[in-house]
Amino acid sequence: MTRVNAYAAPSEAAPLEKTTIERRELGPHDVLIDVAFAGICHSDIHTVRGDWGAREYPLAPGHEITGTVAAIGAEVTKHAVGDRVGVGCMVNSCGECDQCRRGEEQFCRNGAVFTYGSVDRDGTITQGGYSEKVVVTEGFVVRIPDALALDVAAPLLCAGITTYSPLRHAEVGPDSRVAVVGLGGLGHMGVQIAHALGAEVTVLSQTLSKKDDGLRLGADHYYATSDDDTFRSLRGSFDMILNTVSAPIDLRSYLGMLDVDGAMVCVGMPSDALPLFVGSLIGGRKSISGSNIGGIRETQEMLDFCAEKGIAAEIEVIPASDINAAYERVLASDVRYRFVIDASTFAD
């Protein structure tokens, strides 16, 4: 085992603190990565604070990881020392079920191993990217294209793939009318990706405070949902609504903005249940669904697409000592649009 500097939550009620964690010795198919940047995802906050169930502590979160390969196992063929790489939300899966064979490891029948707070194949609890180094099985390490800086690439490993996957699954293209609900960490990526795919993009946000940002990022239209006239004037206007917010919304009102055969896809996850009036679906043969992250193959595809189209996360880089303050700012929606930790400060 190798001990490295990290930031971890000692309990669900305590702030994160500087500590050390153990990384396993390099196996034949493992890659040792010197972490350069680690993004802060709202999921990190939910997880360490126990919003999604009990966890084993201490717990170092972080599943938006970029860095360089420091060493490789004897049988590694996909990566070499010095490569620019990333690690997202998963670090292992069974590799044998139908979903894994399809390249959709996130739906592994036997349970994907997530980057932190998950039981790994050796029985240990995974620890995430808020640390100086990580050791990951080579098949779950992706290549960061040279056109993407490592800091702005970090949030793509979650926010990027979480919005790219449903847009690609829906075959969004030049004839598509897409609405993105919320212009936050997920939404600002969804706008850019939908625009790059050729869609006509509308942002639906509570207020117009971020309108200039939304239009700059590629939105064609921007509406405030606090204005009741928005729902009346946009009735039947969209083929797809990508709901990125994790707060409760009035599904009936939003579904009314879908055209016949339209679909709402939820990628934000509220902690409370959302009531659904089935008639909102029946009237226009509409549907509502959810989407998770993508598999490793699709994640690499997303990174290559973003590099080609000049898409990157908009970030604020912080030292590790500011993590707890950043958490509070995320909860207050006081970030445009993603915090990224400079991993060189984990030792400070």
DRENDO-492590 format. One record per residue (C-alpha): residue in three letters; x, y, z. Coordinates in pm, whole numbers, padded with zeros to 5 digits, always signed. Each point is the difference from the previous one (the first is absolute). Layout:
! residues N
alaXYZ...
//
This chain:
! residues 348
met+00000+00000+00000thr+00104+00361-00068arg-00124+00286+00218val-00084+00328-00171asn-00131+00337+00112ala-00374+00049-00043tyr-00308+00179+00128ala-00272-00220+00149ala-00321+00026+00201pro+00043-00164+00343ser-00380-00029+00035glu-00316+00117-00170ala-00032+00290+00245ala+00359+00123-00012pro+00185+00218-00250leu+00265-00154-00222glu+00349+00008+00144lys+00355-00063-00108thr+00109-00360+00053thr+00183-00286-00166ile-00153-00298-00176glu+00138-00329-00130arg+00040-00085-00366arg+00051-00362-00100glu+00325-00119-00148leu+00010-00004-00377gly-00147-00319-00146pro+00079-00130-00349his-00295+00185-00158asp+00010+00310+00221val+00091+00359-00080leu+00144+00238+00262ile-00108+00358-00067asp+00143+00320+00141val-00316+00203+00050ala+00016+00354-00139phe-00360+00113+00049ala-00316-00134+00162gly-00341+00149-00068ile-00263+00052+00268cys-00334-00154-00094his-00327+00052+00186ser-00002-00379+00035asp+00310+00027+00219ile-00196+00211+00246his-00304-00228-00002thr+00217-00305+00056val+00226+00119+00280arg-00295+00153+00186gly-00196-00325-00011asp-00283+00132-00217trp+00005-00317-00210gly+00045-00252+00278ala+00254-00106+00259arg+00369-00005-00091glu+00321-00124+00153tyr+00223+00279+00130pro+00247+00156-00037leu-00091+00057-00365ala+00195+00192-00263pro-00238+00099-00281gly+00078+00112-00354his-00086-00160-00335glu+00113+00270-00241ile+00372-00075-00010thr+00269+00105-00245gly+00376-00045+00016thr+00293-00185-00151val+00106-00362+00010ala+00283-00049+00250ala+00042-00379-00032ile-00168-00299-00163gly-00037-00367+00081ala+00196-00262-00190glu-00291-00095-00228val-00145+00345-00071thr-00034+00070-00373lys-00239+00297-00022his+00205+00264+00178ala+00362+00106+00044val+00191+00205+00254gly-00053+00369-00067asp-00340-00038-00168arg-00267+00260+00078val-00291-00196+00143gly-00322+00020+00192val-00219-00207+00231gly-00374+00049+00034cys-00271-00154+00213met+00101-00367-00035val+00321-00191+00065asn-00108-00359-00067ser-00281-00234-00106cys-00043-00372-00053gly+00099+00028-00368glu-00203-00311-00084cys-00372+00083+00006asp-00195+00112-00307gln+00013+00366+00103cys+00376-00002+00052arg+00049-00172-00335arg-00212+00271-00162gly+00231+00267+00144glu-00257+00118+00253glu+00184-00086+00317gln-00209+00251+00195phe-00283-00255-00022cys+00213-00301+00096arg-00234-00283+00104asn+00234-00090+00284gly+00050+00358+00114ala+00248+00254-00127val+00269+00106+00246phe-00028+00373+00044thr+00297+00227+00056tyr-00070+00062+00367gly-00216-00151+00271ser-00038-00327-00190val+00111-00354+00081asp+00287-00087-00235arg+00067-00350-00132asp+00252-00060+00280gly-00254+00096+00268thr+00150+00340+00082ile-00196+00326-00015thr+00100+00222-00291gln+00137+00346+00070gly-00036+00277-00256gly+00193+00273-00171tyr+00040+00249+00283ser+00351-00139+00033glu+00349+00023-00145lys-00008-00337-00178val-00243-00268-00109val+00047-00359-00117val-00256-00113-00258thr-00046-00304-00224glu+00116+00101-00349gly-00336-00061-00167phe-00158+00276+00209val+00261+00263-00082val-00081+00229-00293arg+00229+00213-00216ile-00022+00380+00027pro+00050+00151-00348asp+00278+00255-00032ala-00255+00267-00097leu-00155-00015+00349ala+00183+00154+00295leu-00003-00231+00301asp-00183+00245+00227val-00299+00066-00229ala-00008-00366-00103ala-00054-00127+00356pro-00376+00076+00023leu-00056-00165-00336leu+00059-00336+00172cys-00340+00038+00171ala-00189+00312-00111gly+00112-00044-00359ile-00092-00365-00042thr-00320+00034+00206thr-00138+00248-00254tyr+00167-00140-00314ser-00134-00352+00046pro-00376+00077-00005leu+00040+00250-00284arg+00178-00261-00212his-00243-00273+00102ala-00286+00224-00120glu+00188+00056-00328val-00016+00376+00044gly+00100+00183-00318pro-00069+00302-00221asp-00377-00058-00007ser-00031-00035+00377arg-00160+00252+00235val+00160-00050+00340ala-00077+00178+00328val+00249-00016+00286val-00148+00053+00346gly+00254+00179+00219leu+00327+00169-00086gly+00227-00147+00265gly+00283-00252+00007leu-00193-00245-00217gly-00211+00246-00195his+00287+00210-00130met+00150-00315-00149gly-00333-00114-00145val-00045+00332-00180gln+00344-00017-00158ile-00033-00361-00109ala-00355+00033-00138his+00109+00310-00193ala+00304-00181-00141leu-00227-00285-00113gly-00193+00256-00204ala-00317+00029+00209glu-00206+00312+00057val+00064+00050+00373thr-00217+00174+00259val+00094+00052+00363leu-00277-00014+00260ser+00125+00160+00320gln-00174+00147+00304thr+00118+00352-00086leu+00177+00181-00281ser+00311+00066+00213lys+00215-00234-00208lys-00150+00083-00337asp+00318+00155-00140asp+00198-00310+00098gly-00260-00231-00152leu+00002+00180-00334arg+00379+00013-00002leu+00019-00375+00062gly-00221-00074-00299ala-00365+00041+00100asp-00229+00149-00262his-00267+00099+00252tyr-00019+00056+00375tyr-00315+00013+00212ala-00079+00050+00369thr-00219-00273+00148ser-00104+00237+00279asp-00210+00170-00269asp-00323-00199-00046asp-00027+00123-00358thr+00309-00209-00086phe-00194-00323+00034arg-00292+00135-00205ser+00207+00148-00280leu+00225-00306-00038arg-00272-00263+00010gly+00083-00281-00247ser+00333+00157-00095phe+00261-00269+00071asp+00100-00345-00115met+00213-00055+00310ile+00032+00160+00341leu+00323-00077+00183asn-00071+00058+00370thr+00329+00064+00178val-00126+00135+00333ser-00005-00197+00323ala-00286+00202+00148pro-00369-00093-00029ile-00181+00138-00306asp-00363-00002-00117leu+00019-00284-00251arg-00345+00072-00141ser+00099+00353-00103tyr+00326-00108-00160leu-00153-00298-00181gly-00248+00241-00153met+00289+00160-00189leu+00077-00324-00183asp-00131-00058-00350val-00169-00327-00101asp+00244-00290+00059gly+00224+00229+00202ala+00206-00124+00293met+00124+00141+00326val+00326-00152+00122cys+00099+00059+00363val+00367+00002+00092gly-00032+00197+00324met-00127-00201+00297pro-00220+00174+00259ser-00003-00155+00345asp-00382+00014+00007ala-00243-00187-00226leu-00161+00194-00286pro-00375-00051-00055leu-00093-00092-00357phe-00343+00048-00161val-00010-00278-00260gly-00234+00200-00219ser+00295+00234-00070leu+00157-00290-00189ile-00304-00158-00160gly-00119+00319-00168gly+00296+00026-00233arg+00160-00344+00011lys+00274+00157+00209ser+00252-00173+00221ile+00212+00070+00302ser+00321-00186+00078gly+00328+00025+00183ser+00360-00029-00108asn+00316-00077+00190ile+00360+00046-00115gly+00129-00183-00307gly+00234-00294-00037ile+00374+00030-00048arg-00019-00015-00380glu-00264+00275-00009thr+00197+00208+00250gln+00301-00008-00231glu-00227+00090-00291met-00130+00298+00199leu+00351+00123+00079asp+00103-00024-00364phe-00319+00181-00104cys+00060+00281+00250ala+00359+00037-00116glu-00110+00017-00363lys-00279+00253+00068gly+00191+00215+00248ile-00231-00086+00290ala+00124+00024+00357ala-00138+00051+00347glu+00001+00350+00143ile+00184-00029+00328glu+00134+00166+00311val+00324-00162+00118ile+00040-00014+00378pro+00259-00131+00249ala-00093-00305+00205ser-00035+00216+00310asp-00307+00164-00158ile-00195-00323-00059asn-00247+00047+00286ala-00070+00360-00098ala-00048-00116-00358tyr-00256-00258+00116glu-00207+00274+00161arg+00026+00213-00312val-00119-00291-00216leu-00304-00039+00225ala-00064+00374-00036ser+00039-00021-00382asp+00292+00240+00033val+00235-00139-00265arg+00028+00049-00375tyr+00007-00283-00067arg+00223-00263+00159phe+00261+00001+00275val+00325-00182-00077ile+00258-00079+00267asp+00368+00054-00075ala+00141-00335+00115ser+00345+00148+00063thr-00154+00159+00315phe-00104-00326+00166ala+00336-00009+00175asp-00011+00365+00119
//
